[in-house]
């Protein structure tokens, strides 16, 4: 798979220059060395904001990056960030960090309701942005984020892990190679039972208290959109809740523990998404891609074999004794793409969310180094995010079929 080579030959570079191939081609094979085959000496100076999720990445290992500064509202988390990234400079707030003239880019790993406000603030300060998911939590903020990225001309990327999960990388290759035939439907689920343990801290509610499941959709929506490039255009959503006092009086006025959305894509295909916080469920983030020649079913557990089903011409019998053509089911041992030259050598190790963190780290830094759009740019980010927002609105209206805005234009 040649999705994101770490280096390219000088002959390839001469071909690109001669042919006039633009940004779209560089997004396929972006890592191009400077003349003479020597790596570029420039390094991106990044600031990390948010001491929990923000501490789980590899910017200090990337050969083209320096962690210039870190920030968190809590001193203990600032100390941990400095320790993780080998950084001696910290700030008490994002507002102070973005005043640092040495900081070129900022990883925003703050609470989800703050993402747009923090991203807009950072972009207007002249810094590039990598944001944790989701990109936004209202349709109005989706427009605000898109328009700010456009007006500033700076780079925005969302740190969506499902794009870079090892099985998603494999499925993208299978799709590109035409092995699915026509993909006629897909499904995804994100189950996180027990999440309510994070709803309160030191006796006070956190931003997670009562969070509508479909406002956190990107771990699911990325499974389809990042593979086929489709956009989700319509949705009917339904939710389930109970009378538990724990979910009552939450700041989102959300009555649901679990939500399911039934989407229609711009190609007229169905896509089902489930996001569940409570119940007899297996913790998982997984996708299913179904085609008329081949289908791929993610395992429920990281590290376990996935399942491939292929159409075959063999004849078998069902449990009632009727003869019919049978398909062939086989285990797919997952290839570890993080061990390959899709990553620079220091990042070729496993990392969070099925190896995705090293890929996110590299994708953002490499996009800045080569002045290209990252894979999950603002348009992709909103394509993953906005459908869940509208899906939740539909669930509040008992499944009313609603249109999803198009943020690509």
C-alpha positions as CSV (number, residue, x, y, z in Angstrom):
1,X,0.0,0.0,0.0
2,X,1.5,3.4,-1.1
3,X,-0.9,5.6,0.8
4,X,1.6,7.9,2.5
5,X,5.3,7.0,1.8
6,X,7.9,8.6,4.0
7,X,10.2,9.3,1.1
8,X,10.1,9.6,-2.6
9,X,12.8,9.3,-5.3
10,X,14.1,12.4,-7.0
11,X,12.9,11.0,-10.3
12,X,9.3,11.0,-8.9
13,X,9.8,14.6,-7.9
14,X,11.0,15.6,-11.4
15,X,7.9,13.8,-12.9
16,X,5.6,15.8,-10.6
17,X,7.2,19.1,-11.4
18,X,7.2,18.4,-15.2
19,X,3.7,17.1,-15.3
20,X,2.3,20.0,-13.1
21,X,0.5,17.6,-10.8
22,X,-1.2,19.6,-8.1
23,X,-2.3,19.3,-4.5
24,X,-4.5,16.3,-5.1
25,X,-1.6,14.1,-6.1
26,X,0.6,15.2,-3.3
27,X,-2.1,14.1,-0.9
28,X,-1.6,10.6,-2.1
29,X,2.2,10.5,-1.8
30,X,3.0,13.7,0.2
31,X,6.5,13.0,1.7
32,X,8.9,14.4,-0.7
33,X,12.6,15.0,0.2
34,X,14.5,18.1,-0.8
35,X,17.0,18.2,-3.6
36,X,19.8,15.7,-3.3
37,X,17.6,13.3,-1.3
38,X,18.3,15.0,2.0
39,X,15.5,15.5,4.5
40,X,14.2,19.0,5.1
41,X,15.9,20.7,8.1
42,X,12.9,22.8,9.0
43,X,10.9,21.5,12.0
44,X,7.3,22.4,13.0
45,X,7.0,23.9,16.5
46,X,3.8,22.8,18.1
47,X,1.9,23.6,21.2
48,X,-0.1,20.9,23.0
49,X,-3.3,22.0,24.9
50,X,-5.1,19.5,27.1
51,X,-3.3,17.2,29.5
52,X,-5.4,14.1,29.2
53,X,-6.0,13.1,25.6
54,X,-3.2,15.5,24.5
55,X,-0.6,13.4,26.3
56,X,-1.2,10.3,24.1
57,X,0.6,11.4,20.9
58,X,4.2,11.2,19.5
59,X,5.1,14.8,18.4
60,X,8.3,14.5,20.4
61,X,9.3,11.5,18.3
62,X,8.6,13.0,14.9
63,X,11.8,14.0,13.1
64,X,10.1,17.1,11.7
65,X,8.6,18.4,14.9
66,X,9.5,20.1,18.2
67,X,7.1,20.5,21.1
68,X,7.6,24.1,21.9
69,X,5.1,24.5,24.7
70,X,2.2,22.8,26.5
71,X,-0.9,24.0,28.4
72,X,-3.6,22.9,30.7
73,X,-5.7,24.7,33.4
74,X,-4.4,22.2,36.0
75,X,-0.7,22.4,37.1
76,X,-0.4,18.6,37.6
77,X,-1.5,18.0,34.0
78,X,0.9,20.7,32.7
79,X,3.7,18.9,34.5
80,X,2.7,15.6,33.0
81,X,2.6,17.1,29.5
82,X,6.1,18.6,29.9
83,X,7.4,15.2,31.1
84,X,5.8,13.3,28.2
85,X,7.0,15.6,25.5
86,X,10.3,16.6,27.0
87,X,9.2,20.2,27.0
88,X,10.4,22.9,29.5
89,X,7.8,25.6,28.6
90,X,4.2,25.6,29.8
91,X,1.3,28.1,29.9
92,X,-1.7,28.2,32.2
93,X,-4.2,28.6,29.3
94,X,-4.6,28.4,25.6
95,X,-5.1,32.1,25.5
96,X,-1.5,32.6,26.7
97,X,0.0,29.8,24.7
98,X,-1.2,31.2,21.3
99,X,0.6,34.5,22.1
100,X,4.0,32.6,21.9
101,X,5.5,33.7,18.5
102,X,7.5,30.4,18.3
103,X,4.4,28.2,18.3
104,X,3.3,27.6,14.7
105,X,0.6,25.0,15.3
106,X,-1.6,23.8,18.2
107,X,-3.1,20.5,19.1
108,X,-6.4,21.2,20.8
109,X,-7.2,18.3,23.1
110,X,-9.7,20.2,25.3
111,X,-13.3,19.3,26.2
112,X,-15.5,18.8,23.1
113,X,-17.8,21.8,23.7
114,X,-14.8,24.0,23.5
115,X,-13.3,22.8,20.3
116,X,-14.8,25.3,17.9
117,X,-14.1,28.3,20.2
118,X,-10.6,27.2,20.8
119,X,-9.9,26.4,17.1
120,X,-11.3,29.7,15.9
121,X,-9.2,31.5,18.6
122,X,-6.1,29.7,17.5
123,X,-6.6,30.2,13.8
124,X,-7.2,33.9,14.3
125,X,-3.9,34.0,16.2
126,X,-2.2,32.7,13.1
127,X,-1.6,29.2,14.2
128,X,-2.5,25.9,12.4
129,X,-4.9,23.6,14.2
130,X,-5.1,19.9,15.0
131,X,-8.4,19.3,16.9
132,X,-9.6,16.4,18.9
133,X,-13.1,15.0,17.9
134,X,-15.8,16.0,17.3
135,X,-15.1,19.1,15.2
136,X,-18.2,20.9,16.4
137,X,-21.4,20.3,18.4
138,X,-23.9,22.5,16.6
139,X,-24.6,23.2,12.9
140,X,-24.0,26.9,13.5
141,X,-20.5,26.1,14.8
142,X,-19.8,23.9,11.8
143,X,-20.3,26.9,9.5
144,X,-18.2,29.1,11.8
145,X,-15.3,26.6,11.8
146,X,-15.4,26.1,8.0
147,X,-15.6,29.9,7.3
148,X,-12.7,30.7,9.7
149,X,-10.5,28.1,8.1
150,X,-11.3,29.5,4.7
151,X,-10.7,33.2,5.8
152,X,-7.4,32.5,7.5
153,X,-6.0,30.2,4.9
154,X,-4.4,28.1,7.6
155,X,-4.4,24.3,8.0
156,X,-7.0,22.5,10.1
157,X,-7.1,18.8,10.8
158,X,-9.4,16.7,13.0
159,X,-7.7,13.9,14.9
160,X,-10.1,11.2,13.9
161,X,-8.8,7.8,14.9
162,X,-11.1,5.6,12.8
163,X,-9.5,7.0,9.6
164,X,-6.2,5.5,10.7
165,X,-7.2,2.3,12.4
166,X,-5.3,-0.6,10.8
167,X,-8.4,-2.3,9.5
168,X,-9.6,0.9,7.9
169,X,-6.3,1.4,6.1
170,X,-6.7,-2.2,4.8
171,X,-10.4,-1.6,3.7
172,X,-9.4,1.6,1.9
173,X,-6.9,-0.4,-0.1
174,X,-9.4,-3.2,-0.9
175,X,-11.9,-0.6,-2.0
176,X,-9.4,1.2,-4.2
177,X,-8.4,-2.1,-5.8
178,X,-12.1,-2.9,-6.5
179,X,-12.3,-6.0,-4.4
180,X,-15.7,-5.1,-2.9
181,X,-17.3,-4.8,-6.3
182,X,-20.2,-2.4,-5.6
183,X,-20.4,-1.6,-1.9
184,X,-24.1,-1.6,-1.3
185,X,-24.3,-0.9,2.4
186,X,-22.3,-0.3,5.5
187,X,-22.7,-0.1,9.3
188,X,-20.6,1.0,12.3
189,X,-20.9,1.0,16.0
190,X,-19.2,2.7,18.9
191,X,-20.1,1.1,22.3
192,X,-18.7,2.7,25.5
193,X,-20.9,1.3,28.3
194,X,-19.9,2.7,31.7
195,X,-19.0,6.1,30.4
196,X,-21.0,7.6,33.2
197,X,-18.0,7.1,35.5
198,X,-16.5,10.1,33.7
199,X,-19.6,12.3,34.1
200,X,-18.6,13.7,37.4
201,X,-15.2,14.6,38.9
202,X,-14.6,15.9,42.4
203,X,-18.4,15.9,42.8
204,X,-18.9,18.3,39.8
205,X,-20.4,17.4,36.4
206,X,-17.9,17.3,33.5
207,X,-18.7,18.1,29.9
208,X,-19.5,14.4,29.3
209,X,-22.5,14.5,31.6
210,X,-25.5,13.5,29.5
211,X,-23.6,14.0,26.2
212,X,-25.9,12.9,23.4
213,X,-24.3,9.8,21.8
214,X,-24.8,11.1,18.2
215,X,-22.9,14.3,19.1
216,X,-19.9,12.0,19.2
217,X,-20.4,10.3,15.8
218,X,-17.0,10.5,14.1
219,X,-15.6,7.2,15.2
220,X,-18.4,5.6,13.3
221,X,-19.0,7.9,10.3
222,X,-15.3,7.9,9.4
223,X,-15.5,4.2,8.7
224,X,-17.6,4.8,5.6
225,X,-16.7,8.3,4.5
226,X,-13.0,7.8,4.7
227,X,-13.2,4.7,2.5
228,X,-15.6,5.6,-0.3
229,X,-15.6,9.4,-0.1
230,X,-19.4,9.5,0.1
231,X,-21.3,12.2,1.9
232,X,-24.3,11.5,4.2
233,X,-27.3,13.5,3.0
234,X,-30.3,12.4,5.0
235,X,-30.9,10.8,8.4
236,X,-33.6,9.3,10.6
237,X,-32.4,8.9,14.2
238,X,-33.9,7.1,17.3
239,X,-32.8,7.1,20.9
240,X,-33.3,5.1,24.0
241,X,-33.3,6.4,27.6
242,X,-34.7,5.4,31.0
243,X,-35.7,7.2,34.1
244,X,-32.3,7.0,35.7
245,X,-31.7,10.2,37.8
246,X,-28.1,10.1,36.5
247,X,-29.1,11.3,33.1
248,X,-31.6,13.9,34.2
249,X,-30.8,17.6,34.4
250,X,-27.8,17.3,32.1
251,X,-26.7,20.5,30.3
252,X,-27.6,19.1,26.9
253,X,-31.3,18.3,27.9
254,X,-30.6,14.9,26.4
255,X,-32.9,12.0,27.4
256,X,-31.0,9.3,25.6
257,X,-28.3,6.8,26.7
258,X,-28.1,5.2,23.3
259,X,-28.8,6.4,19.8
260,X,-29.1,4.8,16.4
261,X,-29.1,6.7,13.0
262,X,-30.1,5.4,9.6
263,X,-28.3,7.5,6.9
264,X,-28.7,7.8,3.2
265,X,-25.6,8.7,1.2
266,X,-25.2,10.9,-1.9
267,X,-24.9,7.6,-3.8
268,X,-28.3,6.4,-2.4
269,X,-26.7,3.8,-0.2
270,X,-27.8,2.9,3.4
271,X,-25.5,3.4,6.4
272,X,-26.4,2.5,9.9
273,X,-24.6,4.0,12.9
274,X,-25.0,3.1,16.6
275,X,-23.5,5.0,19.5
276,X,-24.3,3.5,22.9
277,X,-23.3,4.5,26.4
278,X,-25.3,2.0,28.4
279,X,-26.4,-1.7,28.4
280,X,-25.1,-5.2,28.0
281,X,-22.7,-4.3,25.3
282,X,-19.1,-5.1,24.3
283,X,-16.8,-2.0,24.2
284,X,-15.9,-1.6,20.6
285,X,-15.3,0.7,17.7
286,X,-15.9,-1.3,14.5
287,X,-17.2,-1.1,11.0
288,X,-18.9,-3.4,8.4
289,X,-18.5,-2.9,4.7
290,X,-20.7,-5.0,2.4
291,X,-20.2,-5.5,-1.3
292,X,-21.6,-7.7,-4.1
293,X,-18.2,-9.4,-4.5
294,X,-16.7,-9.1,-1.0
295,X,-17.6,-7.9,2.5
296,X,-15.4,-7.0,5.5
297,X,-16.5,-7.3,9.1
298,X,-14.3,-5.7,11.8
299,X,-13.6,-7.8,14.9
300,X,-15.1,-6.6,18.2
301,X,-11.7,-6.7,19.9
302,X,-8.5,-4.9,18.8
303,X,-5.8,-7.4,17.8
304,X,-8.2,-10.1,16.8
305,X,-8.7,-11.4,13.3
306,X,-11.3,-9.7,11.2
307,X,-13.7,-11.5,8.8
308,X,-13.9,-11.4,5.0
309,X,-16.8,-12.9,3.1
310,X,-16.3,-13.6,-0.6
311,X,-18.9,-14.5,-3.2
312,X,-18.3,-18.0,-4.5
313,X,-19.8,-20.3,-7.1
314,X,-19.9,-23.4,-4.8
315,X,-23.2,-25.1,-4.0
316,X,-24.3,-25.8,-0.5
317,X,-27.4,-26.4,1.6
318,X,-29.0,-24.2,4.2
319,X,-30.5,-25.5,7.5
320,X,-33.7,-26.4,5.7
321,X,-31.9,-28.5,3.2
322,X,-32.4,-26.2,0.2
323,X,-29.5,-26.0,-2.3
324,X,-28.0,-22.6,-3.0
325,X,-24.8,-20.9,-3.8
326,X,-22.6,-20.5,-0.7
327,X,-20.2,-17.7,0.1
328,X,-16.7,-18.3,1.5
329,X,-15.8,-16.9,4.9
330,X,-12.2,-16.4,6.0
331,X,-10.3,-14.9,8.8
332,X,-8.3,-11.8,8.0
333,X,-5.2,-11.4,10.2
334,X,-4.7,-7.7,10.5
335,X,-1.6,-6.3,8.9
336,X,0.2,-3.7,11.1
337,X,0.6,-0.7,8.8
338,X,2.4,1.1,11.6
339,X,5.4,-1.2,11.0
340,X,5.7,0.0,7.4
341,X,7.2,3.0,5.6
342,X,3.8,4.7,5.8
343,X,5.4,6.3,8.9
344,X,8.8,7.7,9.6
345,X,11.0,5.2,11.4
346,X,10.8,6.7,14.9
347,X,7.0,6.4,14.8
348,X,6.9,2.7,13.6
349,X,5.4,1.4,16.8
350,X,1.9,0.7,18.1
351,X,-0.1,3.5,19.6
352,X,-3.5,4.4,20.9
353,X,-6.8,3.5,19.1
354,X,-5.4,0.6,17.1
355,X,-2.2,2.3,16.1
356,X,-3.9,5.5,14.9
357,X,-2.1,8.0,17.1
358,X,1.2,7.7,15.3
359,X,-0.5,8.2,12.0
360,X,-2.4,11.3,13.2
361,X,0.8,12.7,14.5
362,X,2.6,12.2,11.2
363,X,-0.3,13.2,9.0
364,X,-0.6,16.6,10.6
365,X,3.1,17.4,10.8
366,X,3.7,16.1,7.2
367,X,0.8,18.2,5.8
368,X,2.4,21.3,7.4
369,X,5.9,20.4,6.2
370,X,4.7,20.0,2.6
371,X,2.0,22.7,2.5
372,X,-0.8,20.3,1.6
373,X,-4.2,19.5,2.9
374,X,-4.3,16.8,5.6
375,X,-6.5,13.7,4.9
376,X,-9.1,14.8,7.5
377,X,-9.2,18.5,6.6
378,X,-12.1,20.8,7.7
379,X,-14.4,19.5,5.0
380,X,-13.8,15.8,5.9
381,X,-14.1,16.7,9.6
382,X,-17.5,18.3,9.1
383,X,-18.7,15.5,6.9
384,X,-18.0,13.1,9.8
385,X,-19.4,15.4,12.4
386,X,-22.5,17.2,11.1
387,X,-24.5,14.0,10.3
388,X,-24.5,13.1,14.0
389,X,-25.7,16.5,15.0
390,X,-28.7,16.2,12.7
391,X,-29.2,12.6,13.6
392,X,-29.7,13.7,17.3
393,X,-32.1,16.3,16.2
394,X,-34.1,13.6,14.4
395,X,-34.1,11.4,17.4
396,X,-35.6,14.2,19.5
397,X,-38.3,14.4,16.8
398,X,-39.1,10.7,17.0
399,X,-37.1,9.8,13.9
400,X,-38.2,12.5,11.5
401,X,-36.3,12.3,8.3
402,X,-34.0,15.3,8.0
403,X,-31.6,16.7,5.5
404,X,-27.9,17.1,6.4
405,X,-26.2,20.3,5.2
406,X,-23.4,20.1,2.7
407,X,-20.3,21.9,3.9
408,X,-18.1,21.2,0.9
409,X,-19.5,24.3,-1.0
